Amino acid sequence: MFKYPDLDPVALSLGSYTILGKNITLPDVHWYGLMYLLAFASAWLIGMYRARLPHSPLTRAQVEDMVFYGAMGVVLGGRFGYVIFYNFEAFLEDPLWLLRVWEGGMSFHGGLLGVVVAMLLFARKIGVKFLDLMDFVAPLVPLGLGFGRIGNFIGQELWGRVTTNPTWGMVFPNDPNVARHPSQLYQAFFEGLVLFCILYWFSRKPRPRAAVAALFLVFYSVFRFGVEFFREPDAHIGYDMFGWMTRGQELSIPMFVVGAAVLIWTYRRQASGVSR
């Protein structure tokens, strides 16, 4: 079995200082927060490069505003999504829990909806077609997802199911009595690196409108659905449909349906002679 590497979730401890006679303790800087910064930085860098392509709907000057809108969509949508999809009962008992983001709880599916809303607002602001903007944004997302999963791994959260396989099992210090799948790393690889390579290759030349964004929905949902078989379901939810399907798998099904439907629609539209 693999042993979890000696990783401290705290990247930097700022310590305590006496200022004007008062002892002030600064908050620790966690790796998970730094991974969010890396995610937004990677989106900015890839966006700046893609803005130079002839078929880009954005200029380089507009990329920074786009990343800001996207960041707000990720944070707000991710929090609202977690509350609605995964812990709505806690919200009903304590509505202010929604605002206590430091207690944890973010949802990818909620973050995706937040980004969609943010991009809809941004597209209207700068006067570009919404679907063209989503095609531009889709390849910017996967590496950020990968960084986020690495942050989960360092923080020993959202880990995998128990396994007896000596090839894949890992013992986490927070649960030293069993070996588990390091499912965070599986997700970082498939939802991060592999998905990025697919979308980056596919978007190198002009495609039918909405095809790139639709491909993101299809492949993310497939990867997420598969990895969920190795990921420990949320303790307060467990398994939903059929006694084996997790909440993450349920939420991935409509993603796949929408993505596949849009792909079929956009290529049929192209085949009928409709231009982008």
N, C-alpha and C positions, 0 to 999 in steps of 0.2 A: 504494500500500500504506500502511496505517496504521503509524505508529511507536509502539512501546510508550511510554506516558507515563513520565516520570522519577519512578518510585515506589521508595522504599527499603523493602525487606521489614522493616527494623528501625524500629519506630515511635518508640522511645525508648532511647537508650544511657545507661545509668546510670553508666558509668565506673568508675574505680578510686579507692579511698580507703585511707588509712593509719589503721588502728584498732589501738590498743595496740601500736604498733610493727610491725604486720603489714600488708602490702599486700593488700587484698581487692578483687577485681574482681567487680562485680555483673553478673548475666546481663542481656543485652539483652532488651527487651520487643518482641516481633515482632507485626506486624499480624495474623498468623494467630491468635495467642493472644487478641488483643483481639476478633477476630471471634467466637471461641467465647463470650467474655463477652457480646457483643452478642446472640448467638443465645439464650443462657440468659435475658438480660434481656428480650428480645422475647417469649419464651415466658411469662415471669412476667407481663408487662404484659397480654398477650392473655388469659392464664389468669385474671388478676384481673378483667378485664372480663367474660369468659364466665361466671365464677362468680356474677355478678349475675343471669344469665338464669334464668327460672322453671324450666326443665328441666335445670339444671346438677346433676350428681351430686356436685359438690364445693362446699364453702364457701370463701370468700376466705381463711380462716385455714388451710385445707388445701392451698392452691395452692403455697405456699413449700416444703412438704415434698414435694409432687409433683414440683416442678422439681428439687429435690435428688436424688430417686430417679432422675428422668430423666437428669440430668447424669451420674450414676454409670453408668447403663446405656449412655449414648452413649460415654463414654470407655472403659470396660472392654469393651463389646461391639464398639466400633469397632476397638480394638486386636486383640482376639482374632479378629475377622472378617478383618482384613487378613492376619494370620498364617496363618489357615486357608485363606482363599479365594485369596490372592494370593502368598504366599511361604512355604508350608509347608515347602519344602525347606530354607530358611534356618533355620527353627525346629528342624528335625531335626538340622542340623549344629551349631547353637548355641542350645539351649533358653533361655538367659538373654537372648537377643536379644528375646524377648517382652517383657521388662521395660524395655528401653532405648527408651522411647517418644520420647526426644529425637532419635533417629535417623530419625524419621518413619515414617509408615505407619498410616493409619486407613481403615476401610471403612464406607461408608454402610450396606450390607446387614448387616454385623456390628453396627453401631450400632443399626439397627432391631431386630434380635433382642435386643440388650441392653436396649433400652427396653421391649420387650414383656415380658421377664422382670421388669424393675424394676417395671413397672406391675402385673403380676400379684401381686407381693409387696405393693405399696402398696395395691392393691384389697382384698387379704385383711386388711391391717392396719386399714384404716378401715371395712371392712364394706360396700363398694359392689360392684356387679356389674362384672366385668372389662370386658365389652364396652361398657358405658356409659362407663367411664373412658377407654377407647381412643377412643371417639367424641369425648370432651371434649378429649383430647390431640392428635388428628390435626391440627386447624387451627393448633396452636401450633408445629408442626414446620417448615413450609415456609420461613418467613422466616429461621430459623436455618440452613437448608440454603443459602439464598441468600447469607447472610453468609459462610458457610464457603467457597463458591465464589469470592467476592470475595477472600477471604484467599488462595486458591490462585492467583488472578490476580496479586495483588501479589507473591506469592512466586515467580512464574514456574514453577509446577509444574502437572502434569496438563493441559498445554496441548493444542492441537488438532493435527490433521494438516496436512501441507504443502498449500498451495493456491496457485494462480496467479490467483485471482479478485481483482482490485484493489479490489472493493467490501468484501470481508470480511477479506482477508489482513492480518496484523499481524506485524511483525518484533520478536521478543523479544531483548533484549540478551544473554541467555544462549545464544542460537542465532541470531546475526545474519546468517547466510548464506541463510536461507530465510524465507518468509512462512508463517505458520500461522493456522489458525482460532483465534480467542480463545474456545475452547469453554467455558472457565470462565465467561465472561459469558453464553454461551447457557444454560448450566445454571443460573446465578444467576437468569436471567429466567424460564425455564420451570419449573424445579423449585422456585424460590423465589417470585417475585412472582405468576406466573400460577396456580400451584398453590394459593397462599394465597388468592387471590381466589375461586377455585372453591370451596374448602372453607369459606371464611368465609361466602360467599353460601349454600351448601347447608346449613350448620349453623345458620343464623339461626332456624330453627323446628324443632320436634321432627321427627325422622325415625325410621324403623324402626331398632331396635337393631342396631348394627354397620354401618349404612349409611355413615356418615361415614368411619369407619376404612377400610372397603372401598373407598370412592371414592378415598381417598388412595393405596391400593395400586395401583389401576387407573391413575390419571393419572400417578403418579410413574413407574411402570414404563414407560408409553408414552413419556413425555418422556425418560427416561433411555435407553431403547432407541434413540430417534431421534437424540439428541445424540451417542451413541456413534459414529455414522457420521462425525462431525466431530472426534472426540477421538482423540488418539494412544494406541494401546493400550500397556499396560505392556511395556517393552522385554524383560523376562525372560520374558514370557508370549506376547506377540504375538497372533495370531488363533487361536481355538480351532476351533469347529465350522464345517464347510463352507469353511474357508479365509478367512472374512470376519467371523465373529461373534466379538466380544470377550467377555472374562470378565464385564464389566459387563452386557452384553446377556443372557448366559446366566443370570445371577443375577436379572435382571428378569423373565424369563419365568415362573418360579413365583410371583413377586409378583403378576403380572397374573392368572394362573389362580386363585390364592387369592382375590384381590380380586373378580374377576368372579363366582366361585362364591358368595362370601358375599353379594354384592349380589342375585343371583338368589334365594338361600335366604331372605334377610331380607324381600324384597318378596313372595315367594310366601307366606311365613309371615304377613305382614300381610294379604294377600289372603284367606287362609283364616280370618281373624278372630282370630288370636292377638295379644294386646295386647303392648305393649313389655315 
